[in-house]
Amino acid sequence: MVLNDLDAVNRSCGFRILLARQARYGHGFGTEATRLILDHAFCTVGLHRIELEVYCFNPRARHVYEQVGFVHEGTKRQALRWEGRWIDAEPMAMLASEWHPA
Ligand SMILES: CC(C)(COP(=O)(O)OP(=O)(O)OC[C@H]1O[C@@H](n2cnc3c(N)ncnc32)[C@H](O)[C@@H]1OP(=O)(O)O)[C@@H](O)C(=O)NCCC(=O)NCCS
């Protein structure tokens, strides 16, 4: 899990997450970890905006992001060439004012 590409002037950064073991998927760890890092980023670090992109072939990740409050900001159509197909990328973001700890 990483907060990356810090833009200090605008107090924004990116977010990425990967659980190392597929066997651990679906037990709530991704949601809990995302909530913890958002709380740290907004409440401790004082960031204003956190953004990410999720590919349309990843509904599990998108569900997690929507569940914690990320807002879909549009579609980057056919942004990725993957196994012979064009894949859309879905930018999502959350503002500090939208963060509501569970
Ligand atoms: C994305 C990832 C971090 C999620 O972590 P996780 O621990 O599996 O997620 P959780 O168990 O907290 O939550 C999964 C949620 O997705 C839902 N879900 C699972 N498969 C789904 C699907 N195909 N479509 C929609 N929702 C789905 C589950 O029901 C669960 O929702 P719920 O809490 O409402 O029941 C993890 O799967 C992962 O590391 N994936 C590989 C890397 C990756 O894709 N990173 C994101 C790149 S943008």
The ligand as a MOL file (V3000), in Angstrom:
LIG
                    3D

  0  0  0     0  0            999 V3000
M  V30 BEGIN CTAB
M  V30 COUNTS 48 50 0 0 0
M  V30 BEGIN ATOM
M  V30 1 C -8.2630 -4.8700 -4.3490 0
M  V30 2 C -7.8530 -5.5010 -3.0110 0
M  V30 3 C -6.8640 -4.6070 -2.2960 0
M  V30 4 C -9.1310 -5.6530 -2.1610 0
M  V30 5 O -8.7720 -6.2390 -0.9450 0
M  V30 6 P -9.7230 -7.3460 -0.2710 0
M  V30 7 O -9.2060 -7.6080 1.0990 0
M  V30 8 O -9.8560 -8.4830 -1.1980 0
M  V30 9 O -11.1110 -6.5410 -0.1960 0
M  V30 10 P -12.2270 -6.6580 0.9240 0
M  V30 11 O -12.3390 -8.0620 1.3630 0
M  V30 12 O -11.9800 -5.6240 1.9650 0
M  V30 13 O -13.5290 -6.1910 0.1300 0
M  V30 14 C -13.8430 -6.7670 -1.1060 0
M  V30 15 C -15.2250 -6.2820 -1.4860 0
M  V30 16 O -15.3860 -6.4460 -2.8920 0
M  V30 17 C -16.5460 -7.2130 -3.1210 0
M  V30 18 N -16.3010 -7.9380 -4.3470 0
M  V30 19 C -15.5640 -9.0420 -4.5430 0
M  V30 20 N -15.5780 -9.3870 -5.8420 0
M  V30 21 C -16.3540 -8.4770 -6.4720 0
M  V30 22 C -16.7560 -8.2860 -7.8290 0
M  V30 23 N -16.3530 -9.1240 -8.7930 0
M  V30 24 N -17.5460 -7.2330 -8.1210 0
M  V30 25 C -17.9480 -6.3530 -7.1680 0
M  V30 26 N -17.6040 -6.4900 -5.8550 0
M  V30 27 C -16.8130 -7.5430 -5.5220 0
M  V30 28 C -16.7010 -8.0830 -1.8910 0
M  V30 29 O -18.0250 -8.5520 -1.7520 0
M  V30 30 C -16.3270 -7.0800 -0.8180 0
M  V30 31 O -17.3860 -6.2020 -0.5940 0
M  V30 32 P -18.1700 -6.1340 0.8190 0
M  V30 33 O -17.1730 -5.6440 1.8360 0
M  V30 34 O -19.2770 -5.1270 0.5630 0
M  V30 35 O -18.6630 -7.5140 1.1030 0
M  V30 36 C -7.2330 -6.9100 -3.2280 0
M  V30 37 O -8.1990 -7.7400 -3.8000 0
M  V30 38 C -5.9720 -6.8890 -4.0690 0
M  V30 39 O -4.8740 -6.6810 -3.5540 0
M  V30 40 N -6.1220 -7.1020 -5.3860 0
M  V30 41 C -4.9800 -7.1480 -6.3200 0
M  V30 42 C -4.3550 -5.8020 -6.5070 0
M  V30 43 C -5.3430 -4.7890 -6.9840 0
M  V30 44 O -6.2200 -5.0700 -7.7840 0
M  V30 45 N -5.1580 -3.5670 -6.4810 0
M  V30 46 C -6.0110 -2.4580 -6.8570 0
M  V30 47 C -5.4680 -1.8280 -8.1060 0
M  V30 48 S -6.4440 -0.4060 -8.5600 0
M  V30 END ATOM
M  V30 BEGIN BOND
M  V30 1 1 1 2
M  V30 2 1 2 3
M  V30 3 1 2 4
M  V30 4 1 2 36
M  V30 5 1 4 5
M  V30 6 1 5 6
M  V30 7 2 6 7
M  V30 8 1 6 8
M  V30 9 1 6 9
M  V30 10 1 9 10
M  V30 11 2 10 11
M  V30 12 1 10 12
M  V30 13 1 10 13
M  V30 14 1 13 14
M  V30 15 1 14 15
M  V30 16 1 15 16
M  V30 17 1 15 30
M  V30 18 1 16 17
M  V30 19 1 17 18
M  V30 20 1 17 28
M  V30 21 1 18 19
M  V30 22 1 18 27
M  V30 23 2 19 20
M  V30 24 1 20 21
M  V30 25 1 21 22
M  V30 26 2 21 27
M  V30 27 1 22 23
M  V30 28 2 22 24
M  V30 29 1 24 25
M  V30 30 2 25 26
M  V30 31 1 26 27
M  V30 32 1 28 29
M  V30 33 1 28 30
M  V30 34 1 30 31
M  V30 35 1 31 32
M  V30 36 2 32 33
M  V30 37 1 32 34
M  V30 38 1 32 35
M  V30 39 1 36 37
M  V30 40 1 36 38
M  V30 41 2 38 39
M  V30 42 1 38 40
M  V30 43 1 40 41
M  V30 44 1 41 42
M  V30 45 1 42 43
M  V30 46 2 43 44
M  V30 47 1 43 45
M  V30 48 1 45 46
M  V30 49 1 46 47
M  V30 50 1 47 48
M  V30 END BOND
M  V30 END CTAB
M  END
